[in-house]
Amino acid sequence: MQSAGIDLSTLTVLSGTIGLGIGFGLQNIADNFFSGLIILLERPVKVGDCIQVGEINGDVVRIAIRSTTILTNDNINIIIPNSEFV
């Protein structure tokens, strides 16, 4: 590729930057995923529990691998990432 006039050092820096961006993006997804596994296996929060997360009060309606759905007292469903519980 160098004989064609393409500088490989620029390509290396570009691929490193893209890899770093993807790594930071996947960090949040992995954090929510592993927090979901902890919640599902240890069961510190169960469906039907009345909880408070920050300023949100409500009942747990659904626990998934990446997020938990809470039904507030105003009948509003709010999806909260599992990393906020752990």
GROMACS elastic network, one bead per residue, 0.5 to 0.9 nm:
[ bonds ]
;  ai    aj funct       b0    kb
    1     4     6  0.51307   500
    1     5     6  0.67346   500
    1     6     6  0.57321   500
    1     7     6  0.77594   500
    1     8     6  0.75522   500
    2     5     6  0.51261   500
    2     6     6  0.51174   500
    2     7     6  0.59876   500
    2     8     6  0.67955   500
    3     6     6  0.73874   500
    4     7     6  0.89717   500
    6    10     6  0.85406   500
    6    11     6  0.84646   500
    7    10     6  0.57916   500
    7    11     6  0.68978   500
    8    12     6  0.61270   500
    8    13     6  0.87016   500
    9    13     6  0.62777   500
    9    14     6  0.85969   500
   10    13     6  0.51936   500
   10    14     6  0.61285   500
   10    15     6  0.86205   500
   11    14     6  0.50613   500
   11    15     6  0.61071   500
   11    16     6  0.85068   500
   12    15     6  0.52602   500
   12    16     6  0.61138   500
   12    17     6  0.86361   500
   13    16     6  0.50805   500
   13    17     6  0.61800   500
   13    18     6  0.86778   500
   14    17     6  0.51795   500
   14    18     6  0.62739   500
   14    19     6  0.86226   500
   15    18     6  0.50866   500
   15    19     6  0.60645   500
   15    20     6  0.85673   500
   16    19     6  0.50522   500
   16    20     6  0.61540   500
   16    21     6  0.86839   500
   17    20     6  0.51028   500
   17    21     6  0.62827   500
   17    22     6  0.86970   500
   18    21     6  0.51322   500
   18    22     6  0.62166   500
   18    23     6  0.85482   500
   19    22     6  0.51441   500
   19    23     6  0.60628   500
   19    24     6  0.87210   500
   20    23     6  0.50094   500
   20    24     6  0.63216   500
   20    25     6  0.86526   500
   21    24     6  0.52722   500
   21    25     6  0.62361   500
   21    26     6  0.86929   500
   22    25     6  0.50100   500
   22    26     6  0.60939   500
   22    27     6  0.85358   500
   23    26     6  0.52297   500
   23    27     6  0.61455   500
   24    27     6  0.51523   500
   24    28     6  0.73024   500
   25    28     6  0.61553   500
   25    29     6  0.72029   500
   26    29     6  0.50703   500
   26    30     6  0.59894   500
   26    31     6  0.84290   500
   27    30     6  0.51978   500
   27    31     6  0.60704   500
   27    32     6  0.87237   500
   28    31     6  0.50316   500
   28    32     6  0.62930   500
   28    33     6  0.85672   500
   28    83     6  0.86156   500
   29    32     6  0.52731   500
   29    33     6  0.61069   500
   29    34     6  0.87428   500
   29    66     6  0.76502   500
   30    34     6  0.61205   500
   30    35     6  0.83785   500
   30    66     6  0.87606   500
   31    34     6  0.54770   500
   31    35     6  0.60922   500
   31    36     6  0.85268   500
   31    66     6  0.86560   500
   31    82     6  0.82680   500
   31    83     6  0.61955   500
   32    35     6  0.50689   500
   32    36     6  0.60169   500
   32    37     6  0.86775   500
   32    65     6  0.76737   500
   32    66     6  0.50254   500
   32    67     6  0.71525   500
   32    81     6  0.61710   500
   32    82     6  0.52343   500
   32    84     6  0.84280   500
   33    36     6  0.50724   500
   33    37     6  0.63879   500
   33    38     6  0.88338   500
   33    65     6  0.57819   500
   33    67     6  0.83712   500
   33    82     6  0.75996   500
   33    83     6  0.81584   500
   34    38     6  0.63149   500
   34    39     6  0.86748   500
   34    65     6  0.80633   500
   34    66     6  0.80900   500
   34    82     6  0.85265   500
   34    83     6  0.82023   500
   35    38     6  0.50788   500
   35    39     6  0.62381   500
   35    40     6  0.86174   500
   35    65     6  0.80050   500
   35    66     6  0.75307   500
   35    81     6  0.87556   500
   35    82     6  0.54894   500
   35    83     6  0.53306   500
   35    84     6  0.85264   500
   35    85     6  0.77284   500
   35    86     6  0.61083   500
   36    39     6  0.50415   500
   36    40     6  0.60227   500
   36    41     6  0.84482   500
   36    63     6  0.79972   500
   36    64     6  0.67916   500
   36    66     6  0.54051   500
   36    67     6  0.69714   500
   36    68     6  0.84922   500
   36    81     6  0.85536   500
   36    82     6  0.54820   500
   36    83     6  0.75224   500
   36    86     6  0.87554   500
   37    40     6  0.51249   500
   37    41     6  0.59479   500
   37    42     6  0.82822   500
   37    64     6  0.89872   500
   37    65     6  0.63148   500
   37    66     6  0.84530   500
   38    41     6  0.52747   500
   38    42     6  0.57153   500
   38    43     6  0.75392   500
   38    44     6  0.85764   500
   38    86     6  0.80458   500
   39    42     6  0.55398   500
   39    43     6  0.51225   500
   39    44     6  0.61359   500
   39    45     6  0.66199   500
   39    46     6  0.85057   500
   39    63     6  0.82324   500
   39    65     6  0.84910   500
   39    82     6  0.77669   500
   39    85     6  0.82553   500
   39    86     6  0.79158   500
   40    43     6  0.54174   500
   40    44     6  0.82977   500
   40    45     6  0.83566   500
   40    46     6  0.85738   500
   40    63     6  0.75753   500
   40    64     6  0.80060   500
   40    65     6  0.75680   500
   41    44     6  0.87361   500
   42    45     6  0.85029   500
   43    46     6  0.60481   500
   45    48     6  0.87727   500
   45    49     6  0.66843   500
   45    51     6  0.84342   500
   45    60     6  0.79985   500
   45    63     6  0.86310   500
   45    85     6  0.86444   500
   46    49     6  0.56602   500
   46    60     6  0.69518   500
   46    61     6  0.87596   500
   46    62     6  0.85711   500
   46    63     6  0.77508   500
   47    50     6  0.88451   500
   47    59     6  0.76423   500
   47    61     6  0.54889   500
   47    62     6  0.60771   500
   47    63     6  0.69926   500
   48    59     6  0.56452   500
   48    60     6  0.51357   500
   48    61     6  0.62487   500
   48    62     6  0.86438   500
   49    58     6  0.82861   500
   49    59     6  0.54905   500
   49    60     6  0.55156   500
   49    61     6  0.84518   500
   50    57     6  0.73728   500
   50    58     6  0.55165   500
   50    60     6  0.64816   500
   50    70     6  0.89309   500
   51    56     6  0.81860   500
   51    57     6  0.58749   500
   51    58     6  0.57154   500
   51    59     6  0.61775   500
   51    60     6  0.72433   500
   51    70     6  0.85232   500
   52    55     6  0.67258   500
   52    56     6  0.54666   500
   52    58     6  0.65820   500
   52    59     6  0.87272   500
   53    56     6  0.52129   500
   53    57     6  0.66285   500
   53    58     6  0.87339   500
   53    80     6  0.86858   500
   53    84     6  0.78047   500
   53    85     6  0.77136   500
   54    57     6  0.81782   500
   56    70     6  0.87214   500
   56    72     6  0.72889   500
   56    78     6  0.87536   500
   57    70     6  0.81967   500
   57    71     6  0.82934   500
   57    72     6  0.58505   500
   57    73     6  0.71816   500
   58    70     6  0.57866   500
   58    71     6  0.52631   500
   58    73     6  0.58877   500
   58    74     6  0.88739   500
   58    75     6  0.89369   500
   59    69     6  0.85737   500
   59    70     6  0.54395   500
   59    71     6  0.52517   500
   59    72     6  0.64568   500
   59    73     6  0.81099   500
   60    63     6  0.75047   500
   60    68     6  0.72602   500
   60    69     6  0.60998   500
   60    71     6  0.63920   500
   60    72     6  0.88768   500
   61    68     6  0.77246   500
   61    69     6  0.55764   500
   61    70     6  0.54925   500
   61    71     6  0.62902   500
   61    77     6  0.84670   500
   62    67     6  0.85390   500
   62    68     6  0.57447   500
   62    69     6  0.50893   500
   62    70     6  0.72188   500
   63    66     6  0.82860   500
   63    67     6  0.64654   500
   63    69     6  0.64471   500
   63    70     6  0.89899   500
   63    82     6  0.86585   500
   64    67     6  0.53481   500
   64    68     6  0.58467   500
   64    69     6  0.82105   500
   64    82     6  0.85015   500
   65    68     6  0.81544   500
   65    82     6  0.78764   500
   66    80     6  0.88317   500
   66    81     6  0.61864   500
   66    82     6  0.58306   500
   66    83     6  0.82590   500
   67    79     6  0.63633   500
   67    80     6  0.55050   500
   67    83     6  0.82215   500
   68    78     6  0.82360   500
   68    79     6  0.56801   500
   68    80     6  0.52985   500
   68    81     6  0.63002   500
   68    82     6  0.62106   500
   69    77     6  0.63488   500
   69    78     6  0.55596   500
   69    80     6  0.62563   500
   69    81     6  0.88138   500
   70    76     6  0.79925   500
   70    77     6  0.55322   500
   70    78     6  0.51874   500
   70    79     6  0.63867   500
   70    80     6  0.75286   500
   71    74     6  0.78767   500
   71    75     6  0.57874   500
   71    76     6  0.54855   500
   71    78     6  0.64133   500
   71    79     6  0.89986   500
   72    75     6  0.53059   500
   72    76     6  0.52962   500
   72    77     6  0.64753   500
   72    78     6  0.74733   500
   73    76     6  0.73752   500
   74    77     6  0.89642   500
   80    83     6  0.84689   500
   80    84     6  0.72798   500
   80    85     6  0.87028   500
   81    84     6  0.59292   500
   81    85     6  0.78266   500
   82    85     6  0.54651   500
   82    86     6  0.68818   500
   83    86     6  0.53538   500
